[in-house]
Amino acid sequence: MQKTFKTLDEQIEILKNRHLLVPDEEKTKKYLLSTNYYSIINGYSKPFLKQKNLYLDDTTFDEIKSLYFFDK
């Protein structure tokens, strides 16, 4: 299945619609430019999900990013 390209703003909006907190959108955009969205979100967000595509309350992008860096 082919995925449709999403802009950085669209990617952030998807995360926010799933109740992920993104306190610094500009910093997150820079990070997403250097790191593949699907690698970090699909690979490291599962511990933070309360159900499919919906994050636990108060989960931040930085927490997912920290887990990604810890694993690397």
PDB file of N, H, CA, C and O in Angstrom:
ATOM      1  N   MET A   1       0.843  -1.176   0.000  1.00  0.00           N
ATOM      2  CA  MET A   1       0.000   0.000   0.000  1.00  0.00           C
ATOM      3  C   MET A   1       0.891   1.242   0.000  1.00  0.00           C
ATOM      4  O   MET A   1       1.818   1.344   0.803  1.00  0.00           O
ATOM      5  N   GLN A   2       0.614   2.164  -0.882  1.00  0.00           N
ATOM      6  H   GLN A   2      -0.139   2.081  -1.535  1.00  0.00           H
ATOM      7  CA  GLN A   2       1.413   3.373  -0.985  1.00  0.00           C
ATOM      8  C   GLN A   2       0.839   4.463  -0.086  1.00  0.00           C
ATOM      9  O   GLN A   2      -0.366   4.715  -0.076  1.00  0.00           O
ATOM     10  N   LYS A   3       1.738   5.108   0.674  1.00  0.00           N
ATOM     11  H   LYS A   3       2.717   4.903   0.665  1.00  0.00           H
ATOM     12  CA  LYS A   3       1.338   6.190   1.564  1.00  0.00           C
ATOM     13  C   LYS A   3       1.385   7.514   0.815  1.00  0.00           C
ATOM     14  O   LYS A   3       2.272   7.731  -0.011  1.00  0.00           O
ATOM     15  N   THR A   4       0.442   8.392   1.096  1.00  0.00           N
ATOM     16  H   THR A   4      -0.279   8.216   1.766  1.00  0.00           H
ATOM     17  CA  THR A   4       0.408   9.712   0.499  1.00  0.00           C
ATOM     18  C   THR A   4       1.349  10.631   1.256  1.00  0.00           C
ATOM     19  O   THR A   4       1.369  10.617   2.487  1.00  0.00           O
ATOM     20  N   PHE A   5       2.132  11.433   0.537  1.00  0.00           N
ATOM     21  H   PHE A   5       2.115  11.444  -0.463  1.00  0.00           H
ATOM     22  CA  PHE A   5       3.044  12.376   1.162  1.00  0.00           C
ATOM     23  C   PHE A   5       2.264  13.385   1.999  1.00  0.00           C
ATOM     24  O   PHE A   5       1.238  13.904   1.561  1.00  0.00           O
ATOM     25  N   LYS A   6       2.753  13.656   3.194  1.00  0.00           N
ATOM     26  H   LYS A   6       3.586  13.234   3.551  1.00  0.00           H
ATOM     27  CA  LYS A   6       2.158  14.661   4.084  1.00  0.00           C
ATOM     28  C   LYS A   6       3.202  15.725   4.374  1.00  0.00           C
ATOM     29  O   LYS A   6       4.373  15.414   4.594  1.00  0.00           O
ATOM     30  N   THR A   7       2.776  16.978   4.374  1.00  0.00           N
ATOM     31  H   THR A   7       1.825  17.230   4.196  1.00  0.00           H
ATOM     32  CA  THR A   7       3.680  18.064   4.736  1.00  0.00           C
ATOM     33  C   THR A   7       3.983  17.978   6.228  1.00  0.00           C
ATOM     34  O   THR A   7       3.317  17.242   6.956  1.00  0.00           O
ATOM     35  N   LEU A   8       4.978  18.723   6.681  1.00  0.00           N
ATOM     36  H   LEU A   8       5.519  19.320   6.089  1.00  0.00           H
ATOM     37  CA  LEU A   8       5.290  18.744   8.113  1.00  0.00           C
ATOM     38  C   LEU A   8       4.092  19.223   8.921  1.00  0.00           C
ATOM     39  O   LEU A   8       3.792  18.665   9.976  1.00  0.00           O
ATOM     40  N   ASP A   9       3.415  20.241   8.441  1.00  0.00           N
ATOM     41  H   ASP A   9       3.659  20.695   7.584  1.00  0.00           H
ATOM     42  CA  ASP A   9       2.228  20.734   9.150  1.00  0.00           C
ATOM     43  C   ASP A   9       1.145  19.663   9.230  1.00  0.00           C
ATOM     44  O   ASP A   9       0.486  19.521  10.260  1.00  0.00           O
ATOM     45  N   GLU A  10       0.961  18.919   8.156  1.00  0.00           N
ATOM     46  H   GLU A  10       1.497  19.035   7.320  1.00  0.00           H
ATOM     47  CA  GLU A  10      -0.035  17.835   8.157  1.00  0.00           C
ATOM     48  C   GLU A  10       0.368  16.724   9.117  1.00  0.00           C
ATOM     49  O   GLU A  10      -0.481  16.178   9.821  1.00  0.00           O
ATOM     50  N   GLN A  11       1.649  16.383   9.153  1.00  0.00           N
ATOM     51  H   GLN A  11       2.339  16.827   8.581  1.00  0.00           H
ATOM     52  CA  GLN A  11       2.124  15.357  10.074  1.00  0.00           C
ATOM     53  C   GLN A  11       1.873  15.766  11.521  1.00  0.00           C
ATOM     54  O   GLN A  11       1.406  14.960  12.325  1.00  0.00           O
ATOM     55  N   ILE A  12       2.181  17.010  11.850  1.00  0.00           N
ATOM     56  H   ILE A  12       2.560  17.665  11.196  1.00  0.00           H
ATOM     57  CA  ILE A  12       1.959  17.501  13.211  1.00  0.00           C
ATOM     58  C   ILE A  12       0.468  17.531  13.534  1.00  0.00           C
ATOM     59  O   ILE A  12       0.062  17.193  14.646  1.00  0.00           O
ATOM     60  N   GLU A  13      -0.331  17.930  12.578  1.00  0.00           N
ATOM     61  H   GLU A  13      -0.002  18.204  11.674  1.00  0.00           H
ATOM     62  CA  GLU A  13      -1.780  17.965  12.799  1.00  0.00           C
ATOM     63  C   GLU A  13      -2.334  16.569  13.062  1.00  0.00           C
ATOM     64  O   GLU A  13      -3.216  16.405  13.905  1.00  0.00           O
ATOM     65  N   ILE A  14      -1.836  15.577  12.362  1.00  0.00           N
ATOM     66  H   ILE A  14      -1.119  15.710  11.677  1.00  0.00           H
ATOM     67  CA  ILE A  14      -2.249  14.185  12.598  1.00  0.00           C
ATOM     68  C   ILE A  14      -1.935  13.794  14.040  1.00  0.00           C
ATOM     69  O   ILE A  14      -2.777  13.223  14.733  1.00  0.00           O
ATOM     70  N   LEU A  15      -0.721  14.104  14.487  1.00  0.00           N
ATOM     71  H   LEU A  15      -0.037  14.568  13.924  1.00  0.00           H
ATOM     72  CA  LEU A  15      -0.322  13.765  15.858  1.00  0.00           C
ATOM     73  C   LEU A  15      -1.196  14.481  16.884  1.00  0.00           C
ATOM     74  O   LEU A  15      -1.613  13.883  17.876  1.00  0.00           O
ATOM     75  N   LYS A  16      -1.466  15.747  16.646  1.00  0.00           N
ATOM     76  H   LYS A  16      -1.127  16.233  15.840  1.00  0.00           H
ATOM     77  CA  LYS A  16      -2.304  16.507  17.579  1.00  0.00           C
ATOM     78  C   LYS A  16      -3.737  15.984  17.592  1.00  0.00           C
ATOM     79  O   LYS A  16      -4.378  15.964  18.643  1.00  0.00           O
ATOM     80  N   ASN A  17      -4.242  15.566  16.442  1.00  0.00           N
ATOM     81  H   ASN A  17      -3.721  15.583  15.588  1.00  0.00           H
ATOM     82  CA  ASN A  17      -5.591  14.988  16.380  1.00  0.00           C
ATOM     83  C   ASN A  17      -5.674  13.668  17.132  1.00  0.00           C
ATOM     84  O   ASN A  17      -6.756  13.237  17.528  1.00  0.00           O
ATOM     85  N   ARG A  18      -4.528  13.033  17.324  1.00  0.00           N
ATOM     86  H   ARG A  18      -3.649  13.384  17.002  1.00  0.00           H
ATOM     87  CA  ARG A  18      -4.458  11.785  18.095  1.00  0.00           C
ATOM     88  C   ARG A  18      -4.134  12.062  19.563  1.00  0.00           C
ATOM     89  O   ARG A  18      -3.812  11.147  20.320  1.00  0.00           O
ATOM     90  N   HIS A  19      -4.225  13.335  19.954  1.00  0.00           N
ATOM     91  H   HIS A  19      -4.486  14.078  19.339  1.00  0.00           H
ATOM     92  CA  HIS A  19      -4.042  13.805  21.331  1.00  0.00           C
ATOM     93  C   HIS A  19      -2.603  13.785  21.809  1.00  0.00           C
ATOM     94  O   HIS A  19      -2.350  13.725  23.012  1.00  0.00           O
ATOM     95  N   LEU A  20      -1.660  13.833  20.887  1.00  0.00           N
ATOM     96  H   LEU A  20      -1.865  13.882  19.909  1.00  0.00           H
ATOM     97  CA  LEU A  20      -0.256  13.969  21.265  1.00  0.00           C
ATOM     98  C   LEU A  20       0.042  15.451  21.445  1.00  0.00           C
ATOM     99  O   LEU A  20      -0.315  16.267  20.595  1.00  0.00           O
ATOM    100  N   LEU A  21       0.688  15.798  22.541  1.00  0.00           N
ATOM    101  H   LEU A  21       0.978  15.135  23.231  1.00  0.00           H
ATOM    102  CA  LEU A  21       1.050  17.185  22.780  1.00  0.00           C
ATOM    103  C   LEU A  21       2.331  17.520  22.026  1.00  0.00           C
ATOM    104  O   LEU A  21       3.320  16.791  22.099  1.00  0.00           O
ATOM    105  N   VAL A  22       2.296  18.621  21.309  1.00  0.00           N
ATOM    106  H   VAL A  22       1.492  19.214  21.249  1.00  0.00           H
ATOM    107  CA  VAL A  22       3.449  19.086  20.548  1.00  0.00           C
ATOM    108  C   VAL A  22       3.724  20.521  21.010  1.00  0.00           C
ATOM    109  O   VAL A  22       3.255  21.471  20.385  1.00  0.00           O
ATOM    110  N   PRO A  23       4.489  20.683  22.110  1.00  0.00           N
ATOM    111  CA  PRO A  23       4.673  22.007  22.701  1.00  0.00           C
ATOM    112  C   PRO A  23       5.460  22.987  21.825  1.00  0.00           C
ATOM    113  O   PRO A  23       5.213  24.191  21.880  1.00  0.00           O
ATOM    114  N   ASP A  24       6.392  22.495  21.030  1.00  0.00           N
ATOM    115  H   ASP A  24       6.593  21.517  20.985  1.00  0.00           H
ATOM    116  CA  ASP A  24       7.210  23.370  20.189  1.00  0.00           C
ATOM    117  C   ASP A  24       7.153  22.852  18.751  1.00  0.00           C
ATOM    118  O   ASP A  24       7.938  21.991  18.353  1.00  0.00           O
ATOM    119  N   GLU A  25       6.212  23.393  17.989  1.00  0.00           N
ATOM    120  H   GLU A  25       5.575  24.092  18.312  1.00  0.00           H
ATOM    121  CA  GLU A  25       5.999  22.885  16.629  1.00  0.00           C
ATOM    122  C   GLU A  25       7.197  23.122  15.719  1.00  0.00           C
ATOM    123  O   GLU A  25       7.513  22.266  14.893  1.00  0.00           O
ATOM    124  N   GLU A  26       7.864  24.252  15.848  1.00  0.00           N
ATOM    125  H   GLU A  26       7.607  24.947  16.519  1.00  0.00           H
ATOM    126  CA  GLU A  26       9.022  24.530  14.997  1.00  0.00           C
ATOM    127  C   GLU A  26      10.160  23.547  15.276  1.00  0.00           C
ATOM    128  O   GLU A  26      10.805  23.058  14.348  1.00  0.00           O
ATOM    129  N   LYS A  27      10.398  23.265  16.530  1.00  0.00           N
ATOM    130  H   LYS A  27       9.874  23.661  17.284  1.00  0.00           H
ATOM    131  CA  LYS A  27      11.427  22.290  16.911  1.00  0.00           C
ATOM    132  C   LYS A  27      11.049  20.901  16.385  1.00  0.00           C
ATOM    133  O   LYS A  27      11.907  20.164  15.898  1.00  0.00           O
ATOM    134  N   THR A  28       9.779  20.552  16.483  1.00  0.00           N
ATOM    135  H   THR A  28       9.082  21.151  16.879  1.00  0.00           H
ATOM    136  CA  THR A  28       9.300  19.261  15.998  1.00  0.00           C
ATOM    137  C   THR A  28       9.450  19.165  14.486  1.00  0.00           C
ATOM    138  O   THR A  28       9.834  18.115  13.971  1.00  0.00           O
ATOM    139  N   LYS A  29       9.154  20.240  13.770  1.00  0.00           N
ATOM    140  H   LYS A  29       8.842  21.093  14.188  1.00  0.00           H
ATOM    141  CA  LYS A  29       9.327  20.244  12.314  1.00  0.00           C
ATOM    142  C   LYS A  29      10.780  19.991  11.939  1.00  0.00           C
ATOM    143  O   LYS A  29      11.062  19.201  11.037  1.00  0.00           O
ATOM    144  N   LYS A  30      11.702  20.656  12.625  1.00  0.00           N
ATOM    145  H   LYS A  30      11.473  21.298  13.357  1.00  0.00           H
ATOM    146  CA  LYS A  30      13.124  20.457  12.343  1.00  0.00           C
ATOM    147  C   LYS A  30      13.515  19.008  12.601  1.00  0.00           C
ATOM    148  O   LYS A  30      14.283  18.419  11.840  1.00  0.00           O
ATOM    149  N   TYR A  31      12.990  18.446  13.662  1.00  0.00           N
ATOM    150  H   TYR A  31      12.366  18.924  14.280  1.00  0.00           H
ATOM    151  CA  TYR A  31      13.295  17.052  13.987  1.00  0.00           C
ATOM    152  C   TYR A  31      12.742  16.115  12.917  1.00  0.00           C
ATOM    153  O   TYR A  31      13.428  15.183  12.495  1.00  0.00           O
ATOM    154  N   LEU A  32      11.520  16.353  12.480  1.00  0.00           N
ATOM    155  H   LEU A  32      10.963  17.110  12.822  1.00  0.00           H
ATOM    156  CA  LEU A  32      10.906  15.495  11.469  1.00  0.00           C
ATOM    157  C   LEU A  32      11.612  15.608  10.117  1.00  0.00           C
ATOM    158  O   LEU A  32      11.575  14.673   9.317  1.00  0.00           O
ATOM    159  N   LEU A  33      12.249  16.742   9.865  1.00  0.00           N
ATOM    160  H   LEU A  33      12.279  17.501  10.515  1.00  0.00           H
ATOM    161  CA  LEU A  33      13.026  16.880   8.632  1.00  0.00           C
ATOM    162  C   LEU A  33      14.254  15.977   8.632  1.00  0.00           C
ATOM    163  O   LEU A  33      14.688  15.504   7.582  1.00  0.00           O
ATOM    164  N   SER A  34      14.809  15.744   9.818  1.00  0.00           N
ATOM    165  H   SER A  34      14.456  16.128  10.671  1.00  0.00           H
ATOM    166  CA  SER A  34      16.037  14.957   9.900  1.00  0.00           C
ATOM    167  C   SER A  34      15.788  13.492  10.258  1.00  0.00           C
ATOM    168  O   SER A  34      16.692  12.666  10.127  1.00  0.00           O
ATOM    169  N   THR A  35      14.596  13.164  10.700  1.00  0.00           N
ATOM    170  H   THR A  35      13.862  13.835  10.807  1.00  0.00           H
ATOM    171  CA  THR A  35      14.263  11.800  11.113  1.00  0.00           C
ATOM    172  C   THR A  35      12.963  11.392  10.434  1.00  0.00           C
ATOM    173  O   THR A  35      12.011  12.172  10.392  1.00  0.00           O
ATOM    174  N   ASN A  36      12.921  10.218   9.923  1.00  0.00           N
ATOM    175  H   ASN A  36      13.695   9.585   9.958  1.00  0.00           H
ATOM    176  CA  ASN A  36      11.749   9.723   9.226  1.00  0.00           C
ATOM    177  C   ASN A  36      10.547   9.621  10.174  1.00  0.00           C
ATOM    178  O   ASN A  36      10.627   8.972  11.216  1.00  0.00           O
ATOM    179  N   TYR A  37       9.449  10.258   9.809  1.00  0.00           N
ATOM    180  H   TYR A  37       9.384  10.785   8.962  1.00  0.00           H
ATOM    181  CA  TYR A  37       8.223  10.254  10.605  1.00  0.00           C
ATOM    182  C   TYR A  37       7.793   8.834  10.957  1.00  0.00           C
ATOM    183  O   TYR A  37       7.491   8.538  12.113  1.00  0.00           O
ATOM    184  N   TYR A  38       7.766   7.968   9.966  1.00  0.00           N
ATOM    185  H   TYR A  38       8.011   8.208   9.026  1.00  0.00           H
ATOM    186  CA  TYR A  38       7.265   6.611  10.195  1.00  0.00           C
ATOM    187  C   TYR A  38       8.191   5.806  11.084  1.00  0.00           C
ATOM    188  O   TYR A  38       7.727   4.956  11.845  1.00  0.00           O
ATOM    189  N   SER A  39       9.493   6.053  11.007  1.00  0.00           N
ATOM    190  H   SER A  39       9.870   6.743  10.389  1.00  0.00           H
ATOM    191  CA  SER A  39      10.432   5.343  11.885  1.00  0.00           C
ATOM    192  C   SER A  39      10.187   5.673  13.339  1.00  0.00           C
ATOM    193  O   SER A  39      10.158   4.780  14.185  1.00  0.00           O
ATOM    194  N   ILE A  40      10.013   6.939  13.634  1.00  0.00           N
ATOM    195  H   ILE A  40      10.036   7.664  12.946  1.00  0.00           H
ATOM    196  CA  ILE A  40       9.838   7.335  15.038  1.00  0.00           C
ATOM    197  C   ILE A  40       8.417   7.070  15.520  1.00  0.00           C
ATOM    198  O   ILE A  40       8.240   6.509  16.601  1.00  0.00           O
ATOM    199  N   ILE A  41       7.420   7.448  14.770  1.00  0.00           N
ATOM    200  H   ILE A  41       7.564   7.904  13.892  1.00  0.00           H
ATOM    201  CA  ILE A  41       6.038   7.321  15.241  1.00  0.00           C
ATOM    202  C   ILE A  41       5.578   5.860  15.203  1.00  0.00           C
ATOM    203  O   ILE A  41       5.039   5.361  16.191  1.00  0.00           O
ATOM    204  N   ASN A  42       5.778   5.189  14.107  1.00  0.00           N
ATOM    205  H   ASN A  42       6.216   5.594  13.305  1.00  0.00           H
ATOM    206  CA  ASN A  42       5.345   3.785  14.035  1.00  0.00           C
ATOM    207  C   ASN A  42       6.224   2.874  14.873  1.00  0.00           C
ATOM    208  O   ASN A  42       5.760   1.850  15.375  1.00  0.00           O
ATOM    209  N   GLY A  43       7.490   3.238  15.028  1.00  0.00           N
ATOM    210  H   GLY A  43       7.867   4.070  14.621  1.00  0.00           H
ATOM    211  CA  GLY A  43       8.409   2.384  15.757  1.00  0.00           C
ATOM    212  C   GLY A  43       8.440   2.590  17.256  1.00  0.00           C
ATOM    213  O   GLY A  43       8.765   1.663  17.998  1.00  0.00           O
ATOM    214  N   TYR A  44       8.106   3.801  17.722  1.00  0.00           N
ATOM    215  H   TYR A  44       7.842   4.553  17.119  1.00  0.00           H
ATOM    216  CA  TYR A  44       8.332   4.106  19.132  1.00  0.00           C
ATOM    217  C   TYR A  44       7.134   4.683  19.887  1.00  0.00           C
ATOM    218  O   TYR A  44       7.259   4.991  21.072  1.00  0.00           O
ATOM    219  N   SER A  45       6.009   4.835  19.254  1.00  0.00           N
ATOM    220  H   SER A  45       5.907   4.585  18.291  1.00  0.00           H
ATOM    221  CA  SER A  45       4.877   5.429  19.954  1.00  0.00           C
ATOM    222  C   SER A  45       3.959   4.417  20.636  1.00  0.00           C
ATOM    223  O   SER A  45       3.101   4.799  21.431  1.00  0.00           O
ATOM    224  N   LYS A  46       4.129   3.139  20.335  1.00  0.00           N
ATOM    225  H   LYS A  46       4.826   2.828  19.689  1.00  0.00           H
ATOM    226  CA  LYS A  46       3.215   2.118  20.879  1.00  0.00           C
ATOM    227  C   LYS A  46       3.100   2.127  22.410  1.00  0.00           C
ATOM    228  O   LYS A  46       1.991   1.967  22.919  1.00  0.00           O
ATOM    229  N   PRO A  47       4.188   2.307  23.166  1.00  0.00           N
ATOM    230  CA  PRO A  47       4.037   2.340  24.629  1.00  0.00           C
ATOM    231  C   PRO A  47       3.205   3.526  25.134  1.00  0.00           C
ATOM    232  O   PRO A  47       2.780   3.540  26.290  1.00  0.00           O
ATOM    233  N   PHE A  48       2.977   4.506  24.279  1.00  0.00           N
ATOM    234  H   PHE A  48       3.322   4.494  23.341  1.00  0.00           H
ATOM    235  CA  PHE A  48       2.264   5.715  24.676  1.00  0.00           C
ATOM    236  C   PHE A  48       0.812   5.737  24.193  1.00  0.00           C
ATOM    237  O   PHE A  48       0.103   6.722  24.398  1.00  0.00           O
ATOM    238  N   LEU A  49       0.375   4.659  23.556  1.00  0.00           N
ATOM    239  H   LEU A  49       0.951   3.859  23.389  1.00  0.00           H
ATOM    240  CA  LEU A  49      -0.989   4.611  23.028  1.00  0.00           C
ATOM    241  C   LEU A  49      -1.944   3.983  24.036  1.00  0.00           C
ATOM    242  O   LEU A  49      -1.623   2.976  24.666  1.00  0.00           O
ATOM    243  N   LYS A  50      -3.126   4.593  24.180  1.00  0.00           N
ATOM    244  H   LYS A  50      -3.386   5.411  23.668  1.00  0.00           H
ATOM    245  CA  LYS A  50      -4.145   3.967  25.028  1.00  0.00           C
ATOM    246  C   LYS A  50      -5.105   3.137  24.179  1.00  0.00           C
ATOM    247  O   LYS A  50      -5.755   2.220  24.681  1.00  0.00           O
ATOM    248  N   GLN A  51      -5.186   3.461  22.915  1.00  0.00           N
ATOM    249  H   GLN A  51      -4.658   4.206  22.507  1.00  0.00           H
ATOM    250  CA  GLN A  51      -5.890   2.651  21.932  1.00  0.00           C
ATOM    251  C   GLN A  51      -5.317   3.016  20.574  1.00  0.00           C
ATOM    252  O   GLN A  51      -4.540   3.965  20.461  1.00  0.00           O
ATOM    253  N   LYS A  52      -5.686   2.288  19.566  1.00  0.00           N
ATOM    254  H   LYS A  52      -6.317   1.518  19.658  1.00  0.00           H
ATOM    255  CA  LYS A  52      -5.106   2.533  18.241  1.00  0.00           C
ATOM    256  C   LYS A  52      -5.285   4.000  17.850  1.00  0.00           C
ATOM    257  O   LYS A  52      -6.402   4.518  17.828  1.00  0.00           O
ATOM    258  N   ASN A  53      -4.175   4.654  17.543  1.00  0.00           N
ATOM    259  H   ASN A  53      -3.268   4.234  17.560  1.00  0.00           H
ATOM    260  CA  ASN A  53      -4.157   6.039  17.062  1.00  0.00           C
ATOM    261  C   ASN A  53      -4.653   7.069  18.073  1.00  0.00           C
ATOM    262  O   ASN A  53      -5.098   8.145  17.674  1.00  0.00           O
ATOM    263  N   LEU A  54      -4.589   6.768  19.363  1.00  0.00           N
ATOM    264  H   LEU A  54      -4.228   5.893  19.686  1.00  0.00           H
ATOM    265  CA  LEU A  54      -4.964   7.733  20.388  1.00  0.00           C
ATOM    266  C   LEU A  54      -3.986   7.609  21.553  1.00  0.00           C
ATOM    267  O   LEU A  54      -3.859   6.548  22.164  1.00  0.00           O
ATOM    268  N   TYR A  55      -3.303   8.703  21.847  1.00  0.00           N
ATOM    269  H   TYR A  55      -3.406   9.565  21.351  1.00  0.00           H
ATOM    270  CA  TYR A  55      -2.248   8.683  22.858  1.00  0.00           C
ATOM    271  C   TYR A  55      -2.793   8.834  24.273  1.00  0.00           C
ATOM    272  O   TYR A  55      -3.862   9.401  24.497  1.00  0.00           O
ATOM    273  N   LEU A  56      -2.023   8.308  25.214  1.00  0.00           N
ATOM    274  H   LEU A  56      -1.154   7.847  25.032  1.00  0.00           H
ATOM    275  CA  LEU A  56      -2.329   8.501  26.631  1.00  0.00           C
ATOM    276  C   LEU A  56      -2.354   9.988  26.951  1.00  0.00           C
ATOM    277  O   LEU A  56      -1.669  10.777  26.300  1.00  0.00           O
ATOM    278  N   ASP A  57      -3.134  10.369  27.943  1.00  0.00           N
ATOM    279  H   ASP A  57      -3.690   9.728  28.472  1.00  0.00           H
ATOM    280  CA  ASP A  57      -3.224  11.777  28.335  1.00  0.00           C
ATOM    281  C   ASP A  57      -1.848  12.335  28.661  1.00  0.00           C
ATOM    282  O   ASP A  57      -1.036  11.673  29.308  1.00  0.00           O
ATOM    283  N   ASP A  58      -1.593  13.546  28.211  1.00  0.00           N
ATOM    284  H   ASP A  58      -2.252  14.084  27.686  1.00  0.00           H
ATOM    285  CA  ASP A  58      -0.363  14.298  28.497  1.00  0.00           C
ATOM    286  C   ASP A  58       0.898  13.716  27.877  1.00  0.00           C
ATOM    287  O   ASP A  58       2.001  14.060  28.304  1.00  0.00           O
ATOM    288  N   THR A  59       0.769  12.850  26.888  1.00  0.00           N
ATOM    289  H   THR A  59      -0.127  12.570  26.542  1.00  0.00           H
ATOM    290  CA  THR A  59       1.947  12.333  26.198  1.00  0.00           C
ATOM    291  C   THR A  59       2.457  13.402  25.240  1.00  0.00           C
ATOM    292  O   THR A  59       1.677  14.032  24.526  1.00  0.00           O
ATOM    293  N   THR A  60       3.772  13.602  25.231  1.00  0.00           N
ATOM    294  H   THR A  60       4.406  13.091  25.811  1.00  0.00           H
ATOM    295  CA  THR A  60       4.363  14.613  24.358  1.00  0.00           C
ATOM    296  C   THR A  60       5.215  13.977  23.267  1.00  0.00           C
ATOM    297  O   THR A  60       5.671  12.840  23.391  1.00  0.00           O
ATOM    298  N   PHE A  61       5.414  14.725  22.217  1.00  0.00           N
ATOM    299  H   PHE A  61       5.044  15.648  22.116  1.00  0.00           H
ATOM    300  CA  PHE A  61       6.294  14.285  21.143  1.00  0.00           C
ATOM    301  C   PHE A  61       7.701  14.056  21.682  1.00  0.00           C
ATOM    302  O   PHE A  61       8.382  13.121  21.260  1.00  0.00           O
ATOM    303  N   ASP A  62       8.136  14.896  22.603  1.00  0.00           N
ATOM    304  H   ASP A  62       7.582  15.656  22.945  1.00  0.00           H
ATOM    305  CA  ASP A  62       9.476  14.763  23.177  1.00  0.00           C
ATOM    306  C   ASP A  62       9.666  13.428  23.902  1.00  0.00           C
ATOM    307  O   ASP A  62      10.774  12.893  23.918  1.00  0.00           O
ATOM    308  N   GLU A  63       8.620  12.891  24.492  1.00  0.00           N
ATOM    309  H   GLU A  63       7.720  13.326  24.479  1.00  0.00           H
ATOM    310  CA  GLU A  63       8.734  11.584  25.157  1.00  0.00           C
ATOM    311  C   GLU A  63       8.984  10.473  24.134  1.00  0.00           C
ATOM    312  O   GLU A  63       9.803   9.583  24.360  1.00  0.00           O
ATOM    313  N   ILE A  64       8.281  10.535  23.030  1.00  0.00           N
ATOM    314  H   ILE A  64       7.616  11.258  22.846  1.00  0.00           H
ATOM    315  CA  ILE A  64       8.488   9.542  21.976  1.00  0.00           C
ATOM    316  C   ILE A  64       9.885   9.694  21.393  1.00  0.00           C
ATOM    317  O   ILE A  64      10.585   8.709  21.158  1.00  0.00           O
ATOM    318  N   LYS A  65      10.279  10.932  21.165  1.00  0.00           N
ATOM    319  H   LYS A  65       9.711  11.732  21.357  1.00  0.00           H
ATOM    320  CA  LYS A  65      11.621  11.218  20.634  1.00  0.00           C
ATOM    321  C   LYS A  65      12.693  10.709  21.600  1.00  0.00           C
ATOM    322  O   LYS A  65      13.704  10.162  21.160  1.00  0.00           O
ATOM    323  N   SER A  66      12.494  10.877  22.875  1.00  0.00           N
ATOM    324  H   SER A  66      11.673  11.321  23.232  1.00  0.00           H
ATOM    325  CA  SER A  66      13.472  10.405  23.874  1.00  0.00           C
ATOM    326  C   SER A  66      13.609   8.887  23.839  1.00  0.00           C
ATOM    327  O   SER A  66      14.719   8.365  23.939  1.00  0.00           O
ATOM    328  N   LEU A  67      12.501   8.181  23.699  1.00  0.00           N
ATOM    329  H   LEU A  67      11.599   8.605  23.617  1.00  0.00           H
ATOM    330  CA  LEU A  67      12.559   6.725  23.600  1.00  0.00           C
ATOM    331  C   LEU A  67      13.315   6.309  22.338  1.00  0.00           C
ATOM    332  O   LEU A  67      14.105   5.365  22.366  1.00  0.00           O
ATOM    333  N   TYR A  68      13.075   7.003  21.255  1.00  0.00           N
ATOM    334  H   TYR A  68      12.434   7.770  21.232  1.00  0.00           H
ATOM    335  CA  TYR A  68      13.777   6.745  19.990  1.00  0.00           C
ATOM    336  C   TYR A  68      15.285   6.907  20.193  1.00  0.00           C
ATOM    337  O   TYR A  68      16.056   6.037  19.790  1.00  0.00           O
ATOM    338  N   PHE A  69      15.713   8.014  20.815  1.00  0.00           N
ATOM    339  H   PHE A  69      15.085   8.721  21.143  1.00  0.00           H
ATOM    340  CA  PHE A  69      17.138   8.250  21.048  1.00  0.00           C
ATOM    341  C   PHE A  69      17.727   7.231  22.015  1.00  0.00           C
ATOM    342  O   PHE A  69      18.859   6.783  21.828  1.00  0.00           O
ATOM    343  N   PHE A  70      16.988   6.868  23.023  1.00  0.00           N
ATOM    344  H   PHE A  70      16.069   7.232  23.175  1.00  0.00           H
ATOM    345  CA  PHE A  70      17.459   5.875  23.989  1.00  0.00           C
ATOM    346  C   PHE A  70      17.753   4.554  23.288  1.00  0.00           C
ATOM    347  O   PHE A  70      18.769   3.914  23.557  1.00  0.00           O
ATOM    348  N   ASP A  71      16.861   4.151  22.392  1.00  0.00           N
ATOM    349  H   ASP A  71      16.036   4.670  22.173  1.00  0.00           H
ATOM    350  CA  ASP A  71      17.018   2.888  21.682  1.00  0.00           C
ATOM    351  C   ASP A  71      18.184   2.934  20.693  1.00  0.00           C
ATOM    352  O   ASP A  71      18.849   1.925  20.460  1.00  0.00           O
ATOM    353  N   LYS A  72      18.422   4.092  20.123  1.00  0.00           N
ATOM    354  H   LYS A  72      17.882   4.912  20.312  1.00  0.00           H
ATOM    355  CA  LYS A  72      19.515   4.229  19.160  1.00  0.00           C
ATOM    356  C   LYS A  72      20.830   4.189  19.894  1.00  0.00           C
ATOM    357  O   LYS A  72      21.887   4.287  19.272  1.00  0.00           O
TER     358      LYS A  72
END
